[in-house]
Amino acid sequence: MGNIYPIEIEDELKSSYMTYAMSVIVSRAIPDVRDGLKPVHRRILYSMDEMGLQPNKAYKKCGRVVGDVLGKFHPHGEASIYDALVRMAQDFSLRYTAVDGHGNFGSVDNDPPAAMRYTECRLSKIAQMMLKDIDKNTIDFGPNYDDSMQEPLVLPSAIPFYLINGGSGIAVGMATNIPPHNVREVVNGISAQIDNPEITIDELMTHITGPDFPTGGILFGKEGIKDAYKTGRGKITIRSRVSIEESKTGKDVIIVEDLPYQVNKAKLIERIAELVSTGKIQGISDIRDESDKDKSIRIVIELKRSIIPKVVLNQLFTNTDLQTNYGIINLALDKGVPKVLNLKQTIQAYIDFRKEVIERRTKFELKKANERLHIIEGFLIAIDNIDEIIAIIRASEDTDSAKKAIAERFKLSDIQAHAIVEMRLRQLTNLESTKLKNEYEELLVLIAKLKEILSSDFNMLKVVKEELIKDTTPFLDDRRTDIISKQLENIDVEDLIHKEDMVVIISHLGYIKRVSTKDFRSQGKGGVGVMSSKKMRNDDFNEHIFVASTHDYLLIFGSKGMVYQIKVHEIQQLSKDARGEHIKGMIGIGDEDISAIINVHSFSDDHYAFIATKNGIVKRVSLKEFEYKKISGKRAITLDDNDSIIDVKITDGKKEIILATTMGKSLRFLETKVRQMGRVARGVTGIRLAENDSLCGVCIVDDDSFMLLITKKGFGKRLDFDLFMPHGRGTGGQRYYKHTEERGDVAAVKQVLEGDEVMLMTTRGQIIKIPVNQISQQGRNATGIRVVKLSDNDEVSSVARIITETEEQ
């Protein structure tokens, strides 16, 4: 019996617990910063490689892979191995999957995968890059659990798997939660750090902008990202990407197009239904899961009539997993020690590892090349002295004596002598001799190249960068997760609303609505159009129509010179036949009429609102003056008696302007002739008007566009801007349309492109959409062609240009 030593139970518990804790940390729960893998994942990929399950080979049963891993490397139960394998095949779990799965591998609804006897797998192309050069002494191997064979302690990882796929794990006393990233951004960041080792984390963030989750979503605020990248810990907020549409029944519906990372879709829908049934969320009439088999997410949340979608959205984000927080803990094993790493340290650990891999591979290849060169040198000597070699061999008693005689005669090594004795007769031909000499020259070049790589760290890092770019090129793709720089509490709902063009219609009595452009079909010239609203009062008619994005600001200019601000998405979306909501319930417009409306993407000092009035007065105001919303409106211009705003354009302050009147006169002049003024200024004379004439439109001179005019009687034409000669501001200008009683006064002047479409509105509610290329291009004195057939006592009231997708981009 051995000796018995008394030990404090406290010390024994501490020692045993620490041993257990380190075993869990190192051997189970925490990934290695070099290859981003936990031991079980590493063993699965290595075992699949050993089984020959390459991306271009046939699939094999998962049960076969699990059994191989279990028996050789990972004796911890088949369930744990299969679960790890399944996760590496799920494209909603990993940004770039490591296993190419065939069969049922589960779903975003948390449906379980099929049993391993039914599913099949093979390595993905990403995994193949993870194992690249593993047979060239690039990494260390260690004994498996029973010392019967060797297994890799880390994979060569030609792909930065740790950053592009992330990972999570709970160990003893610590946890890790690493988000995935876009491979293009990661490669750019690693390349930048190789080029500049002193790069700061802020500079790295210009390349790696933030996490990129496989399920998409919208990430709010960069502060959490910056904290995580600088300290290794941070918290980010992710929201689903949603859009608001109108159903066939005219109800608003919220469309959920993706989910925050690791959110269970089925449980999310159950949670929404529970909140509706308990009354915590009101206004939802139906929830449908319309996701397809191609894993495209589409959850339809139908709202009751008159419910504001913004309110329901805020309730959903507050009470469900449509909005989640993701806590980043960048904890990894760095040389066997668990550490919380910042972004630069993480990248540097990968660079150092890949440099070591390149160095070991280059030394391996150099050794092989030198060995081959040594043998070929012997072959060449033998070929040059082949007769003597044959004589020595024939005179020798056995192989060993022949080797010894050849080595002594030609001063060769044992390896060379052995190779010569084993040389086949076909290698004595002239062709084989030439091949050997060519191979000899190629080996000399290869050896020089390999020695050059090993000569400096700079050369090795150059190879690291070049191979990283080359190996990752097939996997480069666009981001799936959008990042909004503002913090969530400062985010407006329009950041989550689908960006699309809408037709905004405002009636003479002030009823406003937005209608999808899809509700209007294109018609040929001379078409009779469609009616815009069957519910319009007899004394009302549609007076303003234009196209704007749901994310735009609307600046509404009143007849008395005030300007009001509203967002397009705040306007209720309705059908063409709906009446709309009265604008006075949305803005404090008072008793003045609406004279002009412009849509603005953003407010800046270097862009201006060029305002023109009915009496020919113009002024130029910085858009910055209108940035901050005021319920009661702001003064845009001080007007004379009997004057009103007729048109407003956004400019950069350096354009040429054309003013057009209802009687067919026009004036072209430089915008710089109108100095920048404040909001309350009166302005200056733009064009000198004849008696009974008034301004009807403004165009900005552009070589790629045309002036389109439409008369009140439904006639129109296009004019090239070259037809207008520059004149001084305040003059009478020149004729651009031959006015006749039959054609009528000019109703509107618009600036259009060749591929545009325009929308015409009449005082009786008639609407027609027509391509502008169907309207003839004519001279200044022409009277135009018929564009729309009008009924008696009807006139064209307004014209809107539909912005094309190309121009929007």
C-alpha positions, 0 to 999 in steps of 0.5 A, spaced: 500 500 500 502 506 498 503 512 502 497 516 504 498 524 505 493 528 508 490 534 503 486 540 505 479 538 502 478 546 500 485 545 496 483 539 492 476 541 490 480 548 488 485 544 484 480 539 481 475 544 479 480 548 475 483 542 472 475 541 469 474 548 468 481 548 463 479 542 460 472 545 458 475 551 456 480 548 452 477 542 449 470 543 448 467 550 449 472 556 446 474 556 439 481 557 437 483 564 434 487 561 429 482 557 425 476 559 429 474 552 430 472 548 437 475 541 437 469 537 435 468 542 429 476 541 427 475 533 428 469 533 423 472 537 418 479 533 418 475 526 418 471 528 412 477 530 409 481 523 410 475 520 408 475 523 401 469 527 402 471 533 397 466 538 394 467 534 387 466 527 390 459 524 392 455 525 398 456 520 404 451 518 409 452 523 416 452 517 420 458 514 417 462 521 418 459 521 425 462 514 426 468 515 424 469 521 428 467 518 434 471 512 433 477 516 432 477 522 435 471 525 439 469 519 444 463 524 447 457 521 444 454 521 437 449 526 438 454 532 440 458 530 433 452 530 429 449 537 432 456 540 430 456 537 423 448 539 422 450 547 424 456 547 420 451 545 414 445 550 416 446 557 412 442 560 417 447 559 422 453 560 419 454 566 414 459 561 410 457 554 411 463 549 412 459 542 410 455 541 404 449 538 406 444 533 402 437 532 406 433 535 411 438 539 416 433 543 420 430 550 419 429 557 421 423 555 425 427 550 429 425 544 426 430 538 428 434 535 422 433 528 420 436 522 423 444 521 421 442 515 417 438 519 412 442 525 411 448 526 407 454 530 407 461 532 404 466 538 405 464 545 402 469 549 398 470 553 404 472 547 408 477 545 403 480 552 403 481 550 411 484 544 410 489 547 404 496 544 405 495 540 411 499 535 408 505 539 408 507 540 415 504 546 416 501 545 423 502 541 429 499 534 430 498 531 437 495 524 439 488 522 439 484 520 445 487 513 446 494 515 443 493 510 437 493 516 431 495 523 430 490 529 429 491 536 427 491 541 433 489 546 429 487 547 421 491 551 416 485 555 415 487 559 408 480 562 410 479 567 416 474 562 418 474 565 425 471 572 423 467 570 417 463 565 421 464 567 428 461 562 434 458 562 441 460 557 447 459 557 454 465 554 458 466 554 466 466 562 468 466 565 461 462 565 455 464 567 448 459 570 443 463 572 436 458 575 430 460 573 423 462 578 418 462 579 411 468 575 407 470 581 403 470 586 408 474 581 413 479 580 407 480 588 406 481 589 413 487 583 414 490 586 407 490 593 410 493 591 417 498 587 413 500 593 409 500 597 415 501 594 422 500 600 425 493 601 423 488 603 428 481 600 429 478 606 427 481 605 420 480 598 420 473 599 421 473 603 414 474 596 411 470 592 416 464 596 418 460 591 422 457 584 423 454 581 417 449 576 419 446 570 415 439 572 416 440 579 414 437 584 418 438 591 420 443 593 425 442 600 429 448 604 432 455 604 431 457 605 438 456 598 440 460 595 434 466 600 436 466 598 443 466 591 441 472 592 436 476 596 441 475 592 447 472 585 445 466 586 448 459 590 446 452 590 445 448 591 438 441 592 436 438 588 430 431 589 427 428 585 422 427 588 415 420 590 414 416 594 409 409 596 409 404 594 403 397 595 401 393 588 400 388 587 395 382 589 400 385 596 401 388 594 408 395 596 410 400 590 411 407 589 415 411 585 411 417 582 415 423 580 410 428 577 414 429 576 422 435 577 427 440 572 428 438 566 431 431 568 432 426 562 431 421 564 426 415 559 429 416 562 436 416 569 433 409 568 430 406 564 436 409 570 440 405 575 436 399 571 436 399 571 444 400 578 444 394 580 440 390 575 443 391 578 450 390 585 447 397 587 448 398 589 441 392 591 438 390 593 430 392 586 427 387 582 424 391 576 421 398 573 421 401 569 415 407 565 414 408 566 407 416 563 407 418 559 401 422 553 401 428 556 398 428 559 405 426 566 403 422 569 409 416 573 408 411 574 414 405 578 413 402 581 418 395 584 416 392 590 420 385 593 421 383 599 417 385 606 420 390 603 424 397 607 423 402 602 421 408 606 425 404 604 432 404 597 431 411 596 428 413 600 435 409 595 439 412 589 435 419 591 436 418 593 443 415 586 445 417 581 440 424 578 437 423 582 431 428 587 435 433 583 439 440 585 442 446 581 441 452 581 446 459 581 443 464 577 447 470 576 443 473 571 447 478 565 444 484 561 445 490 565 443 496 560 444 492 555 448 490 561 453 483 564 453 483 571 452 478 577 450 481 580 444 480 586 440 479 587 432 486 588 431 489 583 436 484 578 432 487 580 425 494 580 428 493 573 431 491 570 424 496 574 420 501 571 425 498 564 424 498 564 417 505 567 416 507 561 420 503 556 416 507 559 409 514 559 413 513 551 414 510 550 408 515 553 404 521 550 408 517 543 407 517 545 399 524 547 399 526 541 402 522 537 397 525 541 392 532 540 394 531 532 395 529 532 388 534 536 385 539 532 388 537 526 385 536 529 378 543 531 379 545 524 380 541 522 374 544 527 369 551 524 371 549 517 370 546 519 363 552 522 361 556 516 363 551 511 362 556 506 359 560 506 365 555 505 369 552 499 366 559 496 366 559 497 373 552 494 375 554 488 370 560 487 374 557 488 381 555 481 385 549 485 388 545 491 388 549 494 394 556 493 391 553 496 385 551 502 389 557 503 393 562 502 386 557 507 383 558 512 389 565 511 389 567 512 382 562 518 381 563 521 388 555 521 389 551 520 395 548 513 397 541 516 395 543 518 388 547 511 387 540 508 390 536 512 385 541 510 379 541 503 380 533 503 381 533 508 374 528 505 369 531 504 362 526 508 359 529 514 362 535 513 358 532 516 352 533 523 349 526 525 351 527 523 358 534 526 358 531 533 356 525 532 361 530 531 366 534 537 364 528 541 364 526 539 371 533 541 373 532 548 371 525 549 373 527 546 380 533 551 380 528 557 379 523 554 384 528 553 390 530 561 388 523 563 389 522 559 396 529 562 398 527 569 397 520 568 400 524 565 407 529 571 406 524 576 410 518 577 414 516 582 408 516 577 403 512 571 407 507 577 409 506 578 401 505 571 400 500 571 406 496 577 403 496 574 395 494 567 397 488 570 402 485 574 396 486 569 391 483 563 396 477 568 398 475 570 391 470 565 389 466 566 396 466 574 395 459 577 396 455 583 398 453 584 405 446 581 408 446 586 414 445 593 413 448 598 418 445 604 420 450 609 424 445 612 428 443 609 435 436 606 435 433 611 440 434 616 434 432 612 429 425 614 425 421 608 423 422 610 415 429 607 416 425 600 416 420 602 411 421 599 404 424 605 399 419 605 393 416 611 389 409 613 390 404 617 387 402 623 392 396 626 390 393 632 393 386 635 391 383 642 391 380 641 398 386 639 401 385 631 401 392 627 401 394 620 399 399 616 396 398 611 391 403 605 388 405 607 381 403 600 380 396 602 380 397 606 374 398 603 367 402 606 361 397 608 355 399 611 349 398 618 346 391 620 346 389 615 351 382 617 355 386 615 362 383 612 368 379 616 374 383 617 380 377 618 385 370 615 385 369 618 392 371 625 390 366 631 392 363 635 386 366 641 388 373 638 389 378 636 384 385 633 384 390 639 383 397 636 385 400 630 383 407 628 383 412 622 385 416 621 391 420 616 395 417 613 401 423 616 405 423 623 402 421 629 406 415 633 403 416 641 403 409 644 402 409 651 400 403 655 401 399 660 397 401 666 402 409 664 402 409 659 408 413 652 407 411 646 411 414 639 412 412 632 412 415 625 411 412 621 405 411 615 409 407 618 414 401 619 408 396 614 408 397 609 402 390 608 399 387 606 392 386 610 386 379 611 388 380 613 395 379 620 398 385 621 402 386 624 409 385 632 409 392 635 409 390 640 415 390 634 420 397 633 418 400 640 418 398 646 421 397 650 414 392 654 416 387 658 411 392 658 405 392 654 399 397 649 397 401 652 391 408 648 390 410 641 393 418 639 392 421 632 395 427 633 398 432 627 400 436 631 405 438 638 407 445 641 405 448 647 405 450 646 398 443 645 395 438 650 394 430 651 393 429 656 387 423 659 388 419 662 383 412 666 383 406 667 379 408 674 378 415 673 376 419 674 382 424 669 384 429 667 390 434 662 392 434 659 399 439 654 402 435 647 403 439 648 410 434 653 412 428 648 411 431 642 415 428 643 422 420 642 422 416 647 425 408 645 426 406 652 424 410 652 418 416 657 416 416 663 412 419 661 405 418 668 401 415 674 403 410 675 397 407 682 394 399 682 394 396 678 389 402 674 388 403 666 390 408 661 389 408 657 382 414 652 382 420 650 386 426 647 384 432 644 388 439 646 385 446 646 386 447 654 385 450 654 379 445 652 374 442 655 368 434 657 369 428 657 364 422 661 366 416 659 362 409 663 362 402 661 360 402 665 354 408 662 351 414 666 353 420 664 356 427 666 359 433 663 360 439 666 365 444 664 370 442 662 377 448 666 379 444 672 377 440 671 383 443 671 390 442 667 395 437 670 400 434 668 407 427 665 408 423 671 409 426 675 403 422 678 398 426 676 392 428 679 385 424 680 378 426 673 374 422 675 368 418 681 365 411 679 364 406 682 359 399 684 361 394 678 363 400 673 363 403 669 369 409 664 370 407 657 370 413 653 370 421 652 371 426 648 368 434 647 369 438 647 363 441 640 362 443 637 355 440 630 357 433 632 358 428 636 354 422 641 356 415 638 356 409 643 356 402 641 356 396 645 355 390 646 359 386 643 352 391 637 352 396 638 347 403 638 348 410 638 345 418 637 347 423 642 346 431 642 346 434 647 351 439 649 345 433 652 342 433 657 348 438 663 348 440 666 354 438 673 356 439 677 362 434 676 368 428 681 368 427 681 361 421 679 357 425 673 354 423 669 347 417 665 345 417 657 346 409 656 344 405 659 339 399 660 343 392 659 340 385 659 343 384 652 340 390 649 344 389 654 350 394 656 355 400 652 358 398 648 364 405 646 366 412 645 364 416 639 366 423 637 365 424 630 362 428 625 360 428 620 354 425 614 357 421 618 362 413 617 363 409 623 365 402 623 369 397 628 367 391 630 372 385 634 369 380 638 374 375 632 373 379 627 376 382 624 369 389 621 370 393 618 364 400 616 364 404 616 358 411 615 356 414 622 354 418 619 347 410 619 345 410 626 345 413 629 339 419 634 339 418 640 336 420 647 335 419 653 339 413 656 334 409 649 334 403 648 337 404 641 339 400 634 338 394 632 342 396 628 348 389 627 352 382 627 350 378 631 354 371 632 355 367 638 355 369 643 361 375 639 363 382 642 363 389 639 365 390 641 372 397 638 373 403 634 370 408 630 374 414 626 372 415 619 374 422 618 376 426 612 373 430 607 377 436 609 373 436 616 375 434 614 382 440 610 383 
